[in-house]
Amino acid sequence: MISHLSGKIIKKSPTEIIVDVHGVGYLVNVPVSTLQKIDTDGESTIYTYLHVREDAMVLFGFATEYERETFRMLISVSGIGPKIAQGILSGISAEELREAIRGENLDVLTSIAGVGRKTAERIILELKEKISKAEPAEPSTTPMTQQLKIRTEAVIALMSLGFTKSNAEATLRKVLLESPDKELQLDELIKKALHHSSKY
């Protein structure tokens, strides 16, 4: 199994990066939370998880071992595969996710695009005990739920402007994927979401 890659990030998109390791380029699937943390100017170390299917081997990468362990916990939940877990960690940080599971906070979990109430309940049911026994949450340089709070408030604001909850979440997810390196404030997030929706 490939445990980690150390090299230069030579290409990145909202969901993928290419890591050059001594002239060999590795395509790695990453959540938005990882893109916000990795250094694209110098050499970076990406902690990886190799998912083996009958028709392919797919690498998923993370900025920290803590994120990778959270990803492994997610894919242990029935009905959640690597792509869904990648999407969940694009909508919420590993720290915020564990905090929400510990507190059985369904509102936080269902605010993540693609996570319905049944999925959120299943995540809590299957992971709460594991997370409670795990190490304390990794220290964060920002308030634990600040970014999530902004996204939740943006969903409410968009719904007041006529969006359905699912459309608001989907639009915000697209906006965040287009700006993976920037922490958007509430007013900027809403403006970008309205602009994005006007294109369709």
Secondary structure as UniProt FT lines:
FT   STRAND          4..12
FT   STRAND          16..21
FT   TURN            22..23
FT   STRAND          24..29
FT   HELIX           32..35
FT   TURN            36..37
FT   STRAND          43..52
FT   STRAND          57..62
FT   HELIX           65..75
FT   TURN            78..79
FT   HELIX           82..91
FT   HELIX           94..102
FT   TURN            103..104
FT   HELIX           106..110
FT   TURN            113..114
FT   HELIX           117..133
FT   TURN            144..145
FT   HELIX           146..160
FT   TURN            161..162
FT   HELIX           165..178
FT   TURN            180..181
FT   HELIX           186..198
//
